[in-house]
Amino acid sequence: MDVSKPKSSKRIRADQIKPYQCKHLIAVVEDPHDVKNIGTVIRNVNALGVEKAYVVDPGKRLPDDWQEMRKRSSLSGTSVSAIKWTFVKRFDSTEDCFDHLERNNYQSIVTSPHTLGRKNVVLHEGEYTSFPKLAVWFGCESRGISEQAVKRSELCVNIPMLGMINSLNLGTTSGIVLYEITRQRRAYQRMYKYKNQRGRKFIA
């Protein structure tokens, strides 16, 4: 007799969307000054199927433990509870975060409205499936991405600006950039999953 507890509607939803998550994709926010903006990025991360979010937090605005983050009303409110369903890890410095990523074979790209990196690309002209493991960095609200992050990244991505204002806020930028990157990587994952399925059927 099966006496297991029935799954909640949220758990069922979580199981349904799991296959659509972009594997080995991390969004990194570098030294954000407003906790509300952290919540907005986490909401984008969850909605777009990014696997994890990292926060470089030298001011220690966040607790080290993810479970403690989940209890923060400031994060729960602005993320519309996405913090409860998204793994978030904090780091004391940009260097610590890069060291952790590189130990785990992640390559990084940064985002900026300006030409900053050794290699620069307009968002929709970039190809983001060549990185087996990818971390996408977003700079702080006031000064943008740090020079240190630019130097340790593979390329700098910018959103084309066609108006009098040539910058976007952190929440909007992360949503636009992550949408394009997840769109490409999800299609790539789907294509190779289909090929592998066909291969298994052929062998059988």
C-alpha positions in Angstrom: 0.0 0.0 0.0 1.4 3.4 -1.1 1.1 5.8 1.8 3.4 8.5 0.3 2.2 12.0 0.7 0.7 13.5 -2.5 2.8 16.2 -4.2 1.7 19.8 -3.9 0.7 21.7 -7.0 4.0 23.7 -6.8 6.1 20.5 -6.5 4.3 19.1 -9.6 5.0 22.3 -11.4 8.7 22.1 -10.4 8.9 18.6 -11.7 7.3 19.6 -15.0 9.7 22.4 -15.8 12.9 20.7 -14.7 13.6 19.3 -18.2 13.6 22.8 -19.6 16.2 24.2 -17.2 19.4 25.3 -18.8 22.1 23.1 -17.4 25.5 24.5 -16.3 24.3 28.1 -16.6 24.8 30.6 -13.8 23.9 34.2 -13.5 26.3 36.3 -11.4 25.5 39.7 -9.9 28.6 41.6 -8.8 28.2 43.8 -5.8 24.6 44.9 -6.1 23.8 47.9 -3.8 20.0 47.3 -3.6 18.7 44.0 -2.2 15.5 44.5 -4.2 17.5 44.3 -7.4 18.9 40.9 -6.2 15.4 39.7 -5.9 14.5 40.9 -9.4 17.5 39.1 -10.9 16.6 35.9 -9.0 13.0 36.2 -10.4 14.4 36.4 -13.9 16.8 33.5 -13.3 13.9 31.3 -12.1 11.4 32.4 -14.8 13.9 31.8 -17.7 15.2 28.5 -16.5 18.8 29.5 -15.4 20.2 26.8 -13.2 21.7 28.9 -10.4 22.4 32.5 -9.2 25.6 33.7 -7.6 25.9 37.0 -5.8 29.2 38.8 -5.1 28.4 40.5 -1.8 31.3 42.2 -0.1 29.0 44.2 2.0 27.5 41.0 3.5 23.9 42.1 2.8 23.0 38.4 2.4 23.5 35.4 4.7 25.9 32.7 3.6 23.3 30.0 3.9 20.7 29.7 1.1 18.1 28.4 3.5 18.5 31.6 5.5 18.1 33.7 2.3 14.8 32.0 1.6 13.5 33.4 4.9 14.3 37.0 4.0 11.1 38.9 3.2 13.1 41.4 1.2 14.2 38.7 -1.2 11.0 36.7 -1.1 8.9 39.7 -1.9 10.9 41.2 -4.8 11.6 37.7 -6.3 7.9 36.8 -6.0 9.0 33.7 -3.9 11.5 32.6 -6.7 14.2 32.6 -4.0 12.5 29.5 -2.6 12.9 27.6 -5.9 16.3 29.0 -7.0 19.7 28.0 -5.6 21.6 31.2 -4.7 25.2 31.2 -3.4 27.0 34.3 -2.1 30.7 35.2 -2.3 32.8 37.8 -0.4 34.7 39.0 -3.5 34.8 38.9 -7.3 38.1 37.0 -7.0 36.5 34.3 -4.8 33.7 33.8 -7.2 35.9 33.5 -10.2 38.2 31.1 -8.4 35.2 28.9 -7.6 33.8 29.0 -11.1 37.1 28.2 -12.7 37.8 25.3 -10.4 34.5 23.9 -11.6 35.4 24.5 -15.3 33.0 27.4 -15.9 33.8 30.1 -18.4 32.5 33.6 -17.8 31.1 36.4 -20.0 30.3 39.9 -18.8 27.6 42.4 -19.8 28.0 46.1 -20.4 26.6 48.8 -22.6 30.2 49.7 -23.4 33.0 48.1 -25.3 35.2 46.7 -22.5 36.6 43.2 -23.2 39.2 41.7 -25.5 36.3 40.4 -27.5 33.0 42.2 -27.7 29.7 41.1 -29.2 26.2 42.5 -29.6 23.8 40.3 -27.7 21.7 38.9 -30.6 24.9 38.3 -32.7 26.6 36.2 -30.1 26.7 32.4 -30.0 26.4 31.1 -26.4 26.2 27.3 -26.9 30.0 26.9 -27.4 30.6 27.2 -23.6 29.9 23.8 -21.9 29.6 25.6 -18.6 28.8 29.3 -18.6 28.6 32.1 -16.0 27.0 35.4 -17.1 28.1 38.4 -15.1 26.1 41.6 -14.4 27.6 44.6 -12.8 26.4 46.8 -10.0 23.8 49.5 -10.5 26.1 52.5 -10.2 29.5 51.7 -11.9 28.7 48.5 -13.9 30.9 45.5 -14.2 34.4 45.7 -12.6 37.7 45.7 -14.6 38.7 42.5 -12.8 35.6 40.7 -14.0 36.2 41.9 -17.6 39.8 40.7 -17.5 38.9 37.2 -16.4 36.0 36.8 -18.9 35.9 35.4 -22.4 33.9 38.2 -23.9 31.8 41.3 -23.2 28.2 41.3 -24.3 26.2 44.5 -24.9 22.5 45.2 -25.7 22.2 47.6 -28.7 20.8 50.9 -27.5 18.8 52.9 -30.0 17.4 55.7 -28.0 18.7 58.8 -26.2 19.3 56.8 -23.1 22.1 54.3 -23.5 21.7 52.2 -20.4 19.1 49.9 -18.7 18.6 49.0 -15.1 19.9 45.7 -13.6 16.6 43.9 -13.6 15.8 44.8 -17.3 19.3 44.0 -18.5 19.4 40.6 -16.8 16.0 39.7 -18.2 17.0 40.6 -21.8 20.4 39.0 -21.8 19.3 35.8 -20.0 16.4 35.4 -22.4 18.6 35.3 -25.4 21.2 33.0 -23.8 18.6 30.6 -22.4 16.8 30.5 -25.8 19.9 29.4 -27.5 21.1 26.9 -24.9 17.6 25.4 -24.5 17.4 24.8 -28.3 20.8 23.3 -28.2 20.0 21.0 -25.4 16.8 19.9 -27.0 18.5 19.2 -30.3 21.1 16.9 -28.7 18.6 15.2 -26.5 16.6 14.3 -29.6 19.7 13.0 -31.4 20.6 10.9 -28.4 17.1 9.5 -28.2 17.2 8.6 -31.9 20.6 7.0 -31.4 19.4 4.8 -28.6 16.4 3.7 -30.7 18.6 2.9 -33.7 21.0 0.8 -31.6 18.1 -1.0 -30.0 
